Amino acid sequence: MAGKMQNNIAQVRRQKGMTQLQLAAAIGKKRHTVAEYELGVINIPLSVLYDIATVLDVRVATLLTTERVHVDPLLPVKRGRPKTR
């Protein structure tokens, strides 16, 4: 399941027209770290998963699903760092 989640993050990111660098900047991480999240090299902390979902404007469940994901690329992507909890 974890591998599928990383694939969903990359898939949604691309559908939203974002680069790894843009996503990384929005969540306060390095591009290399986002690449490792997407490849499943390192585990994604739950707090970061919530940040990614917020920036991509999707539910965490969308990133966790084992089904193929399609999002509307015309929906705006949230820019900037998510608010701290």
C-alpha positions as CSV (number, residue, x, y, z in Angstrom):
1,M,0.0,0.0,0.0
2,A,2.8,2.4,0.8
3,G,4.2,2.2,-2.7
4,K,0.8,3.1,-4.1
5,M,0.5,6.1,-1.9
6,Q,3.7,7.5,-3.2
7,N,2.5,6.9,-6.7
8,N,-0.7,8.8,-5.9
9,I,1.3,11.8,-4.6
10,A,3.3,12.0,-7.8
11,Q,0.2,11.4,-10.0
12,V,-1.8,14.1,-8.2
13,R,1.1,16.5,-8.2
14,R,1.6,16.1,-12.0
15,Q,-2.2,16.4,-12.6
16,K,-2.1,19.7,-10.7
17,G,0.8,20.9,-12.9
18,M,3.3,21.1,-10.0
19,T,6.9,20.2,-10.1
20,Q,8.6,18.4,-7.2
21,L,10.5,21.6,-6.5
22,Q,7.2,23.6,-6.2
23,L,5.7,21.0,-3.9
24,A,8.9,20.9,-1.8
25,A,8.9,24.6,-1.4
26,A,5.2,24.7,-0.4
27,I,5.8,22.1,2.3
28,G,9.2,23.4,3.5
29,K,11.2,20.4,2.3
30,K,13.9,19.9,-0.3
31,R,13.1,18.6,-3.8
32,H,15.2,15.5,-3.1
33,T,13.1,14.7,-0.1
34,V,9.8,14.9,-2.2
35,A,11.4,12.7,-4.8
36,E,12.2,10.1,-2.1
37,Y,8.7,10.3,-0.7
38,E,7.3,9.7,-4.2
39,L,9.7,6.8,-4.8
40,G,8.9,5.2,-1.4
41,V,12.6,5.5,-0.3
42,I,11.6,7.2,2.9
43,N,8.5,7.1,5.0
44,I,6.3,10.2,4.9
45,P,5.5,11.6,8.4
46,L,1.8,11.9,9.0
47,S,2.1,15.7,9.5
48,V,3.9,16.0,6.1
49,L,1.2,13.9,4.4
50,Y,-1.4,16.3,5.7
51,D,0.7,19.2,4.4
52,I,1.0,17.6,1.0
53,A,-2.8,17.0,0.8
54,T,-3.4,20.6,1.8
55,V,-1.1,22.0,-0.8
56,L,-2.5,19.7,-3.5
57,D,-6.1,20.5,-2.4
58,V,-7.1,16.8,-2.0
59,R,-8.1,14.7,1.0
60,V,-5.5,12.6,2.7
61,A,-7.7,9.6,1.7
62,T,-7.2,10.5,-2.0
63,L,-3.4,10.0,-1.5
64,L,-3.9,6.8,0.5
65,T,-6.3,5.1,-1.9
66,T,-5.3,2.0,-3.8
67,E,-7.5,3.1,-6.8
68,R,-6.4,5.2,-9.7
69,V,-6.6,8.9,-8.8
70,H,-7.9,11.6,-11.1
71,V,-8.3,15.2,-9.9
72,D,-9.4,18.3,-11.7
73,P,-6.3,20.1,-12.8
74,L,-8.2,23.3,-13.1
75,L,-8.8,23.5,-9.4
76,P,-6.4,25.9,-7.8
77,V,-3.3,24.6,-6.0
78,K,-2.7,26.2,-2.6
79,R,0.6,28.0,-2.7
80,G,2.8,28.7,0.3
81,R,3.3,26.7,3.5
82,P,0.3,25.1,5.2
83,K,-0.6,26.7,8.5
84,T,1.0,25.1,11.6
85,R,-1.2,23.2,13.9
